Amino acid sequence: MLTTPDQRFKDLQLSLPPAPAPKGIYKPCLADGKYLYLSGHGPVQDDGSLIIGRIGRELDGEQGKLAARQVGLTMLATIRAYAGSFDKIKRVIKVLGMVNCTPDFEKHPFVINGCSELFAAVWGEENGIGVRSAVGFGSLPDNIPVEIEALFELI
């Protein structure tokens, strides 16, 4: 029996934070034909607050990876609010991970793995892993440690 993305998420026993409202003039997500574009998301916690801090200063790489996983959960909250179900996503196409870090921090891909591993767990390795970039930034809005945007293919 095939397991659906919704069932896989349920099996992970994770909770979704509230889907964030835009903090500027943009849409959190936009469907265009068979694609769903997600704007940059930050690490919203279950209580609606943000994880903050620069990796390499207030946070270490492991904490950054957990923050990236929280960004992934925040993105899932937006998908559920828009589409109603993770089953309406066919596959992850592209992930762009931005890491707020000190100049000497060099493990950006390790940090963004927190989100990529979550997506692989929800949609499976074949459909949950797309192409990806993981880059360092000198700052991000509100001093969040990670911001991620992504492109998905709809069913």
C-alpha positions in Angstrom: 0.0 0.0 0.0 1.3 3.4 -1.0 1.7 6.0 1.7 0.5 9.5 0.9 2.4 12.7 1.8 -0.4 13.6 4.2 0.0 10.2 5.9 3.8 10.5 6.0 3.5 13.9 7.7 1.0 12.5 10.2 3.4 9.6 10.9 6.2 12.1 11.7 4.1 13.4 14.6 5.2 17.0 14.0 3.1 20.1 14.5 2.7 22.9 12.0 3.1 26.5 13.1 0.5 29.1 12.0 0.9 30.0 8.3 2.6 33.4 8.3 1.0 36.5 7.0 3.1 38.6 4.6 5.3 41.2 6.2 5.4 43.3 3.1 3.8 43.6 -0.3 3.9 40.1 -1.6 2.0 36.8 -1.6 3.2 33.9 0.6 2.5 31.5 -2.3 1.4 31.8 -5.9 0.1 29.0 -8.2 0.9 29.4 -11.9 -0.3 26.5 -14.0 1.2 23.3 -12.6 3.7 25.2 -10.3 3.4 26.5 -6.8 5.9 29.2 -5.8 6.6 29.8 -2.2 8.1 33.2 -1.1 10.9 33.3 1.4 9.8 31.8 4.7 11.4 32.2 8.1 11.4 29.9 11.2 7.9 30.5 12.7 7.4 28.5 15.9 4.1 27.0 17.1 3.4 30.1 19.2 3.9 32.3 16.2 7.2 33.7 17.4 10.4 33.6 15.2 13.6 31.8 15.9 16.3 34.5 15.8 20.1 34.7 15.9 23.0 34.5 13.6 24.6 31.1 12.9 28.2 31.2 14.1 27.4 33.7 16.8 24.2 33.1 18.8 23.5 29.7 17.1 25.7 26.8 16.1 25.3 24.7 12.9 23.0 22.1 14.6 20.7 24.8 15.9 20.7 26.3 12.4 19.7 22.9 11.0 16.8 22.8 13.4 15.8 26.3 12.4 15.8 25.2 8.8 13.6 22.3 9.6 11.2 24.8 11.3 11.3 26.9 8.2 10.2 23.7 6.3 7.3 23.3 8.7 6.4 26.9 8.2 6.3 26.3 4.4 4.2 23.2 4.9 1.7 25.3 6.9 1.5 27.7 4.0 1.0 24.8 1.6 -1.7 23.3 3.7 -3.4 26.7 4.1 -3.3 27.2 0.3 -3.9 23.7 -1.1 -5.5 22.0 1.9 -3.3 18.9 1.5 0.3 17.9 0.9 -1.1 15.3 -1.5 -1.7 18.1 -4.0 2.0 18.5 -4.4 3.6 16.2 -6.9 7.2 17.1 -6.2 9.7 19.5 -4.9 11.5 21.2 -7.8 13.8 23.8 -6.3 14.8 25.0 -2.8 16.9 28.2 -2.2 18.2 28.3 1.4 19.7 31.5 2.8 21.7 31.3 5.9 22.3 34.3 8.2 25.8 33.6 9.4 29.2 34.9 10.4 31.7 35.3 7.6 33.7 32.3 8.8 30.7 29.9 8.8 31.0 27.5 5.8 28.4 24.8 6.4 25.4 26.3 4.6 24.4 23.0 2.9 24.4 21.2 6.3 22.0 23.9 7.7 19.6 23.7 4.8 19.5 19.9 5.1 17.1 20.5 8.0 14.4 21.6 5.5 15.5 19.2 2.7 15.3 16.2 5.0 11.8 17.2 6.1 10.6 17.5 2.5 12.2 14.1 1.7 10.3 12.6 4.6 7.0 14.0 3.5 7.1 13.4 -0.3 9.7 10.6 -0.3 13.2 10.7 -1.7 12.1 10.6 -5.4 9.7 13.5 -5.2 10.8 15.3 -2.0 14.3 16.1 -3.2 14.8 18.7 -5.9 17.6 21.0 -7.0 18.9 23.3 -4.3 21.1 26.2 -3.5 22.4 27.0 0.0 24.1 30.3 0.5 25.3 32.6 3.3 24.1 36.1 4.0 25.4 38.8 6.3 21.8 39.4 7.6 18.2 38.4 7.1 15.0 40.1 8.1 14.4 40.3 11.9 17.8 38.5 12.4 16.2 35.1 11.6 18.9 32.4 11.1 17.4 30.9 7.9 15.1 32.0 5.1 14.0 29.5 2.4 12.0 29.8 -0.8 10.9 26.9 -2.9 9.2 25.8 -6.1 6.8 22.8 -6.2 5.0 21.0 -9.0 1.3 20.6 -8.4 -0.7 17.4 -9.3 
